[in-house]
Amino acid sequence: MTETPGILQLLAFAAEPGGGNPAGVVLDATALDEARMQRIAADLGHPETAFVGRRDGRRAAVRYFSPGAEVPFCGHATIATAVALAEAEGTGPFTFDTAAGVVEVSTDRDAEGRIRAGFTSVEPYTIDLEPDVADRLLGILGLRRADLDERMPFAQTFAGNLHPVVAIASREVFDAFTFDPARLRTLMDERGWKGTVITVHVAGDLADGLVAEARNLFPVGDITEDPATGSAAGSLGAYLRERIGVPAPFAFTVRQGRHIGRPSVLEVEVPASGGIRVSGTAVPLEG
């Protein structure tokens, strides 16, 4: 699973070979200080690297670092860490203590023998996005209000990280828009958005079983878009339940990463209340 002793590298949420989001995982980071963890994350260059600290049986403290900074929570690195722990210690439940809160994680094997993992987010919430900030964000993305899906208004939504949501009505506009990474990074830093900017297109009804096409914008280092974003998928579930009013419980699928050549799929389950469950697989990063 790794070329560097002590550091695992996995692809989470891959929809096909070559897809998924790469994550570093250090299963024993108890001897590492914050500066060393940040250097490892920067050297790997993956969107996030997870570091497992103190352990108490199947409960662990986990910290997450992007190449540029620590983030409170990372969904795809949580899936990767859970799969790595299950490979080493056997499938079953784990509990992760994160900066965002306590995250319950399950692992099991599917019919093909692959380990699947799922996490239940911390308590989510959804809040308004101020009109002036929304206008500034649209300007950076080169979008107009006429491009937006009226069914899904602007908001900010949280299930571990706070994400703004921009819903685009046309598949063609969704596929074609571009943005200035430096300008977006400046806005994200000003707003304290540690995760991604969610841009999403839903062609069908906003109901149980919907499929959301997502582009999660994440300008950090050489990265501009995230191939698969577990915290954003959970946050989108909270948004659909709390802001849109999709009757819960319901489930939906997020397809992401197509625009950067790493197709990914995330399965989301939204209960009537409480945390959102996001599940998927993780496989070793080859080469």
C-alpha positions in Angstrom: 0.0 0.0 0.0 2.9 2.3 0.3 6.3 3.2 -1.0 7.3 5.3 2.0 7.7 3.4 5.3 4.9 4.4 7.7 2.9 6.3 5.1 0.0 4.7 3.2 -1.4 6.2 0.0 -4.9 5.2 -1.1 -7.6 6.3 -3.5 -11.0 6.8 -2.0 -14.4 6.7 -3.7 -12.9 5.5 -7.1 -15.7 4.9 -9.6 -13.3 3.0 -11.9 -9.6 2.3 -12.2 -7.7 5.6 -12.2 -10.6 7.4 -10.4 -11.0 8.4 -6.8 -9.3 10.9 -4.5 -5.8 10.3 -3.2 -5.2 10.5 0.5 -2.1 9.9 2.7 -2.7 7.9 5.9 -0.2 7.6 8.8 -1.6 5.0 11.2 0.8 5.8 14.0 1.5 9.6 14.2 1.9 9.7 18.0 5.6 10.8 17.7 4.9 13.5 15.1 4.4 17.1 16.0 2.2 19.5 14.0 5.1 20.9 11.9 6.2 17.4 10.9 2.6 16.4 9.9 2.3 19.5 7.8 5.6 18.8 6.0 4.5 15.2 5.3 1.1 16.4 3.9 2.9 19.1 1.7 5.5 16.5 0.4 2.8 14.0 -0.5 0.7 16.8 -2.2 -2.6 14.9 -1.9 -5.7 17.0 -1.1 -5.5 15.7 2.5 -3.4 13.3 4.6 -4.8 11.8 7.8 -2.7 11.2 10.9 -3.8 8.7 13.6 -2.8 9.8 17.1 -3.7 8.3 20.4 -5.6 5.0 20.4 -8.0 3.3 22.8 -9.0 0.1 21.2 -11.0 0.9 18.1 -11.2 4.6 19.0 -8.6 7.0 17.6 -7.7 10.7 17.5 -7.4 11.7 13.8 -6.0 15.0 12.4 -6.2 16.0 8.7 -3.8 18.2 6.8 -4.0 19.6 3.3 -0.7 20.6 1.6 -1.2 24.1 3.1 -3.0 23.8 6.4 -4.8 21.7 8.9 -8.5 21.1 8.2 -11.1 20.1 10.8 -12.4 17.1 8.9 -11.8 15.3 5.6 -14.3 12.7 4.3 -12.2 10.9 1.7 -9.2 10.6 4.1 -11.6 9.2 6.8 -12.7 6.5 4.3 -9.1 5.8 3.5 -8.0 5.6 7.1 -11.0 3.4 8.0 -10.1 1.0 5.2 -6.4 0.9 6.2 -7.3 0.2 9.9 -9.8 -2.5 8.8 -7.1 -4.1 6.7 -4.8 -4.1 9.6 -7.2 -4.9 12.5 -10.3 -6.4 11.0 -13.6 -4.9 9.9 -16.1 -3.5 12.3 -16.9 -0.1 13.9 -14.3 2.6 14.7 -14.7 6.0 16.4 -12.6 8.9 15.2 -12.1 12.0 17.5 -11.6 14.9 15.1 -11.3 18.6 15.4 -14.9 18.8 14.0 -16.2 16.4 16.6 -16.8 12.7 17.1 -17.3 10.7 13.9 -18.6 7.1 13.9 -17.2 4.9 11.2 -18.2 1.4 10.0 -16.3 -1.0 7.9 -17.3 -4.3 6.2 -16.6 -6.4 3.2 -18.8 -6.4 0.1 -19.7 -9.4 -2.1 -16.4 -9.0 -4.0 -14.4 -9.0 -0.8 -13.5 -5.3 -0.9 -13.6 -3.3 2.3 -16.3 -0.6 2.3 -16.3 2.2 4.9 -18.9 4.7 5.9 -18.9 7.6 8.3 -21.7 9.4 10.0 -21.0 13.1 10.2 -21.2 15.4 13.2 -24.5 17.3 13.6 -24.9 19.3 10.4 -26.5 22.7 9.9 -27.3 25.1 7.0 -27.1 28.9 7.0 -27.6 31.7 4.5 -24.9 33.0 2.2 -24.9 36.8 2.2 -25.9 38.2 -1.2 -22.8 40.3 -1.6 -20.6 37.2 -1.0 -22.7 35.2 -3.4 -22.3 37.9 -6.1 -18.5 37.9 -5.5 -18.4 34.1 -5.7 -20.4 34.1 -9.0 -18.0 36.7 -10.4 -15.0 34.5 -9.6 -16.7 31.5 -11.3 -17.8 33.6 -14.3 -21.4 32.7 -13.7 -24.6 34.8 -13.8 -27.7 34.4 -11.6 -29.5 33.3 -14.7 -27.2 30.3 -14.8 -28.4 29.0 -11.4 -30.9 26.3 -10.5 -33.8 28.2 -8.9 -34.8 25.0 -7.0 -31.5 25.1 -5.0 -30.8 28.6 -3.6 -27.4 29.8 -2.3 -26.5 28.6 1.2 -23.6 27.5 3.4 -23.8 24.0 4.8 -21.8 22.1 7.4 -21.2 18.5 8.2 -17.6 18.7 9.3 -16.5 21.7 7.2 -18.5 24.7 6.0 -19.2 24.7 2.3 -21.0 27.2 0.1 -23.4 25.7 -2.4 -23.7 26.9 -6.0 -26.3 25.0 -8.0 -26.1 25.3 -11.8 -29.2 24.6 -13.9 -27.5 23.7 -17.3 -25.3 20.7 -17.7 -23.4 22.6 -20.4 -22.7 25.6 -18.1 -21.7 23.3 -15.3 -19.2 21.4 -17.5 -17.7 24.5 -19.1 -17.3 27.1 -16.3 -13.8 28.0 -15.2 -12.4 30.1 -12.4 -9.3 31.9 -11.1 -7.8 29.7 -8.4 -5.9 32.6 -6.7 -9.0 34.8 -6.4 -11.1 31.9 -5.1 -8.4 31.0 -2.6 -8.5 34.6 -1.3 -12.3 34.5 -0.9 -12.2 31.1 0.8 -9.5 32.3 3.3 -11.4 35.4 4.1 -14.6 33.4 4.7 -12.9 30.6 6.7 -14.0 28.0 4.2 -11.5 25.2 5.0 -13.2 22.7 2.7 -14.4 23.1 -0.8 -16.8 25.3 -2.8 -19.6 22.9 -3.8 -20.9 23.4 -7.4 -23.6 21.0 -8.3 -26.0 20.1 -11.1 -29.1 17.9 -10.6 -30.9 17.0 -13.8 -33.8 15.1 -12.3 -36.2 15.6 -9.5 -35.0 16.6 -6.0 -36.2 13.4 -4.4 -35.0 10.1 -3.0 -32.5 8.4 -5.4 -31.4 11.7 -7.1 -28.0 11.8 -8.7 -25.9 15.0 -8.1 -23.1 15.8 -10.4 -20.6 17.8 -8.4 -17.4 19.8 -8.9 -15.8 20.7 -5.6 -13.4 23.6 -6.0 -10.3 23.4 -3.8 -7.4 25.6 -4.9 -4.4 24.6 -2.8 -0.9 24.0 -4.1 -1.2 22.4 -7.5 -4.8 21.3 -6.9 -7.8 23.2 -8.3 -10.6 20.7 -8.0 -11.1 17.9 -5.5 -11.9 14.5 -7.1 -14.2 13.2 -4.3 -15.2 15.2 -1.2 -16.8 13.2 1.6 -17.5 16.2 3.8 -19.1 18.1 0.9 -21.3 15.1 0.1 -22.5 15.0 3.7 -23.0 18.7 3.8 -25.0 18.5 0.5 -27.2 15.9 2.2 -27.8 18.3 5.1 -28.6 21.1 2.6 -31.1 19.0 0.7 -32.9 18.0 4.0 -32.8 21.3 5.8 -32.9 24.0 3.1 -34.7 22.2 0.2 -37.0 20.1 2.3 -36.4 16.7 0.6 -38.4 14.3 2.7 -36.1 12.3 4.9 -35.0 9.6 5.2 -33.6 9.5 1.7 -30.5 8.5 -0.2 -28.7 9.9 -3.2 -25.5 9.5 -5.2 -22.8 12.1 -5.8 -20.7 11.7 -9.0 -17.6 13.8 -9.0 -14.1 14.0 -10.5 -15.1 13.5 -14.1 -13.8 17.0 -15.0 -10.3 16.3 -13.8 -10.0 12.7 -15.0 -10.7 10.9 -11.7 -14.3 9.7 -11.8 -15.6 9.1 -8.3 -18.8 8.0 -6.7 -20.1 8.7 -3.2 -23.2 7.2 -1.6 -25.1 9.4 0.8 -27.8 8.4 3.3 -29.8 11.2 5.0 -31.8 10.3 8.1 -34.8 12.3 9.4 -32.4 14.0 11.9 -28.8 14.0 13.0 -25.6 13.3 11.1 -25.3 12.3 7.4 -23.8 9.0 6.4 -21.3 8.9 3.5 -19.9 5.6 2.2 -17.5 4.3 -0.4 -14.3 2.2 -0.9 -10.6 2.9 -0.9 -7.9 1.1 -2.8 -4.1 1.4 -2.8 -2.6 4.2 -4.9 -0.4 2.5 -7.5 2.8 3.9 -9.0 
